[in-house]
Amino acid sequence: MSPSPATHYRGQIAAMATKHHKAQLVSPVLAEILGLDVVEIEVDTDTLGTFSGEIERTASPHDTAIAKARMGMDASGHRIGIASEGSIGPSQSIPFLQVCTELVVLVDDIRGIVITGTESAYDLVAVSADVDPTSDLADLLRRAQFPAHAVIVSALGASVPTVIKGIQDLVTLHAAVRTCTERSPHGRARVETDLRAHKCPSRQPIITRAARDLADRAATACPACSAPGFGLIRNDIGVPCSWCGYETNTLRARIHGCVSCAVEHSEIIQPELADPGHCPWCNP
C-alpha cells in the first residue's frame, strides 16, 4: 500500500511519554511523513516495567506501549499520543539468535483508533556475564561495545535488589562490581548491556525504523472508510506441501486491514502448494 500524499495529522500535536529521550528518534520521521509535531512528556514509564527487571512488565508489549502513550496524553491534555516499547527474545525463525522487536504506537482519541508500527532486527548489542572482582572484563566489554553502550551491574541473589545503571567508564564499572559482589550471597555480580534507548545506540535506529513504519501506515487511508492506518494486520501462514499435503510454514497471504472499520484485503503470496523443500516432513 503506497502512502497517500495527504495526511490526517498535518499540523497536529502528539504527546510522547518517555524517560529515555525517545522523541528525538521518532519525531523527525513523523514530522516528515505526517506533518505531526511530537512533544516529549517526561513521565515515569518505568512503572509499567523495566528492561533490567526490577519492575516486571505484566502486559504485552503492545498494551504497554498504549498505556505509555495514554500516560503522556493524561499528563499533557493532548488527544494524540505516541509511545514505543521494545522486547528482546529468541528468534522463532533463526536458531540461537536474539531478535529485538520495537513497536511505536499512535493513540488517536479524536478518531478512536490505535495505529502501530513495528521493526525487528538481529544486530542489537546485548551481552551478559556473571563476574567477580577478579574477573578479566576485557572480552566482555569488547563484545558490549563499551563505553558507547552503557552497562548495568546487579548483585546476584541479593535479598534487596542492587542494580547500578548507565555505567560508561571503567572506574565506575569496577566500583559497581565490588559493591554488587559484596551484596551478593554468592559473591557474584551480573554485568549486562543497559538496554534503555538513550544508553543503547544499536537499539536507536530500530526504533526510528519502527516509527517510519508507523508513519507510512498512518499516511495510508482505508479504501472503504478513509480512516488513517490501513496496513498489514497479520500474515496467513500454512500452504500445504505439494508432495504430502502437510501444512508448511510458507507464507500464503498478507492480510491488510483498517484500524477503524472491519475491511480486510488479502495479498496472495503463495496461492496453492508449497515446495517440498520447505516441508518439515519431506525435508526435515
C-alpha positions in Angstrom: 0.0 0.0 0.0 1.5 3.3 -1.0 1.0 6.3 1.4 -1.5 8.9 0.4 0.1 12.3 -0.2 -2.4 13.9 2.1 -2.4 13.0 5.8 -4.8 13.4 8.6 -2.2 14.6 11.1 -0.6 17.6 9.5 -0.3 20.5 12.0 -1.5 18.4 14.9 0.4 17.8 18.2 1.1 14.4 19.8 2.4 13.8 23.3 5.2 11.2 23.6 5.6 9.7 27.1 9.2 8.7 27.7 12.0 8.8 30.3 14.7 8.0 27.8 14.7 10.8 25.2 13.0 8.7 22.5 11.2 11.7 20.9 14.4 12.6 19.0 14.3 9.1 17.5 10.7 9.3 16.2 9.8 13.0 15.8 11.8 13.7 12.6 10.1 10.8 10.8 6.6 11.7 11.9 7.1 15.3 11.0 8.5 14.4 7.6 5.8 12.0 6.6 2.7 13.1 8.6 3.4 16.7 9.4 2.8 15.7 13.1 4.5 17.6 15.8 5.7 15.4 18.7 6.3 16.9 22.1 8.2 14.9 24.7 6.4 14.5 28.0 8.6 13.1 30.8 6.7 10.7 32.9 7.8 7.7 34.9 7.1 5.0 32.3 9.3 2.6 34.4 6.1 1.9 36.5 5.0 -0.3 33.5 8.1 -2.4 33.6 11.9 -2.1 33.1 14.5 -3.9 30.9 16.6 -4.5 34.0 13.8 -6.5 35.7 13.3 -4.6 39.0 9.7 -3.9 37.8 8.2 -6.7 35.8 6.2 -5.9 32.7 2.9 -7.7 33.2 1.1 -6.6 30.0 2.0 -7.4 26.4 4.5 -5.0 24.6 1.6 -3.6 22.5 -0.6 -2.9 25.5 2.3 -1.5 27.4 3.1 0.9 24.6 -0.6 2.1 24.5 -0.5 2.6 28.3 2.6 4.7 27.9 1.0 6.8 25.2 -2.0 7.4 27.5 0.3 8.5 30.3 1.6 11.2 28.1 -1.8 12.2 26.9 -3.1 12.4 30.5 -0.2 14.5 31.6 -0.4 16.9 28.7 -4.0 17.1 27.8 -3.3 16.2 24.1 -5.7 13.8 22.4 -3.0 12.1 20.3 -0.2 10.1 22.0 2.9 8.4 20.8 5.0 5.7 22.7 7.4 3.0 21.9 8.1 -0.4 23.6 10.8 -2.9 22.8 11.2 -6.6 23.6 14.1 -9.0 23.1 14.0 -12.7 22.9 14.9 -15.8 20.9 14.2 -15.8 17.2 11.5 -18.2 16.1 13.0 -18.4 12.6 16.8 -18.3 13.1 18.0 -20.7 15.9 20.4 -19.3 18.6 19.8 -15.7 17.6 18.2 -13.0 19.7 15.7 -10.7 17.9 14.8 -7.1 19.1 11.3 -6.1 18.2 10.3 -2.5 18.5 6.8 -1.1 18.5 5.8 2.5 18.1 2.1 3.3 18.6 -0.1 6.3 17.8 -3.1 6.5 20.0 -5.7 8.8 18.5 -8.6 9.7 20.7 -10.0 12.1 18.2 -10.8 9.3 15.8 -10.9 6.4 18.4 -8.1 4.4 16.8 -4.6 3.0 17.5 -2.0 2.7 14.7 1.1 0.6 15.2 4.5 0.5 13.5 6.9 -2.4 14.0 10.5 -3.3 13.2 12.7 -6.3 14.1 16.4 -6.6 13.9 19.2 -9.1 14.9 22.0 -6.6 15.3 21.2 -5.3 18.7 24.2 -5.3 21.1 23.0 -7.3 24.1 25.5 -9.2 26.3 25.5 -10.6 29.8 28.1 -12.3 32.1 28.4 -13.1 35.7 31.7 -11.9 37.3 33.6 -11.3 40.5 36.1 -8.5 41.3 39.0 -10.7 39.9 37.4 -11.4 36.6 39.0 -10.1 33.4 36.3 -8.0 31.8 38.2 -7.1 28.5 36.4 -9.6 26.2 33.0 -8.8 27.7 33.5 -5.1 27.3 34.7 -5.5 23.7 31.5 -7.5 22.9 29.4 -5.0 24.8 30.9 -2.1 22.7 31.6 -0.4 25.9 31.6 2.6 26.7 29.5 3.7 23.7 26.9 1.2 25.0 26.4 1.6 28.8 26.2 -1.4 31.1 24.2 -2.4 34.2 25.7 -4.2 37.2 23.5 -6.1 39.6 24.1 -8.2 42.7 23.2 -11.9 42.1 20.8 -13.4 44.5 20.7 -10.4 46.8 17.6 -10.2 49.1 17.4 -6.5 48.5 17.9 -5.8 44.7 21.0 -3.8 43.9 21.1 -2.5 40.3 23.5 0.2 39.1 22.6 1.5 35.7 24.1 3.7 33.0 27.8 2.8 33.6 30.1 4.2 30.8 33.5 4.4 32.4 35.9 1.8 33.9 36.3 3.4 37.4 32.5 3.3 37.9 32.3 -0.2 36.5 34.9 -1.7 38.8 33.4 0.1 41.8 29.9 -1.2 40.9 31.2 -4.8 40.6 32.8 -4.6 44.0 29.6 -3.2 45.5 27.4 -5.8 44.0 29.6 -8.8 44.8 29.7 -7.6 48.4 25.9 -7.6 48.5 25.5 -10.9 46.7 25.3 -14.1 48.8 27.2 -15.8 46.0 29.9 -13.1 45.8 28.9 -12.6 42.1 27.7 -9.7 40.0 26.0 -9.7 36.7 27.3 -7.2 34.0 24.9 -6.7 31.1 24.0 -4.2 28.4 21.9 -1.3 29.5 19.1 -1.6 27.0 17.4 1.7 27.8 17.1 3.6 24.5 19.3 6.6 25.4 22.1 4.3 26.6 22.0 1.7 23.8 23.0 3.2 20.4 22.3 -0.1 18.5 18.7 0.0 19.6 18.0 3.5 18.5 17.8 3.0 14.7 15.4 0.1 15.2 13.1 2.5 17.0 13.4 5.0 14.2 12.6 2.4 11.6 9.5 1.3 13.6 8.4 5.0 13.7 8.8 5.2 9.9 6.6 2.0 9.6 4.0 3.7 11.8 4.2 6.9 9.7 3.8 5.1 6.4 0.8 3.3 7.8 -0.8 6.4 9.3 -0.4 8.1 5.9 -2.4 5.3 4.2 -6.1 5.8 4.1 -8.6 2.9 4.3 -10.2 2.3 0.8 -13.6 1.9 2.5 -13.9 4.5 5.3 -10.8 6.7 4.6 -9.6 6.4 8.1 -5.8 6.6 8.5 -3.8 3.5 9.4 -4.7 0.9 6.7 -2.0 -1.7 6.5 -0.7 -5.1 7.4 -2.5 -6.7 10.3 -1.4 -10.3 10.1 0.3 -13.0 7.9 -1.6 -16.0 6.8 0.8 -19.0 7.2 0.2 -22.6 6.1 0.5 -23.6 2.4 0.2 -27.4 2.0 3.2 -29.3 0.7 2.9 -30.4 -2.9 4.1 -33.9 -2.1 2.4 -34.9 1.1 -0.1 -32.2 1.8 1.3 -31.3 5.2 0.7 -27.7 6.2 4.1 -25.9 5.9 5.2 -22.6 7.4 5.1 -21.0 4.0 3.5 -17.6 3.8 0.2 -17.8 1.9 -1.0 -14.2 2.1 -0.5 -10.9 3.8 -3.7 -9.6 5.3 -4.1 -5.8 5.2 -6.9 -4.2 7.2 -8.3 -1.0 8.7 -7.9 0.1 12.3 -11.3 1.7 12.3 -13.7 -0.4 10.2 -13.7 -4.2 9.5 -12.4 -4.1 6.0 -9.7 -6.5 5.1 -7.8 -7.2 1.8 -5.7 -10.3 1.1 -2.4 -10.0 -0.8 -1.9 -13.6 -2.1 1.8 -14.6 -2.0 1.6 -18.4 -2.4 -1.9 -19.5 -3.5 -1.7 -23.3 -4.0 1.1 -25.7 -3.0 4.4 -25.2 -1.3 7.8 -26.5 -2.4 8.6 -29.8 -0.5 11.9 -28.3 0.4 10.0 -26.2 3.0 8.1 -29.2 4.4 9.2 -30.4 7.8 8.1 -34.0 6.8 9.6 -34.2 3.3 12.7 -32.2 4.1 13.2 -32.5 7.9 
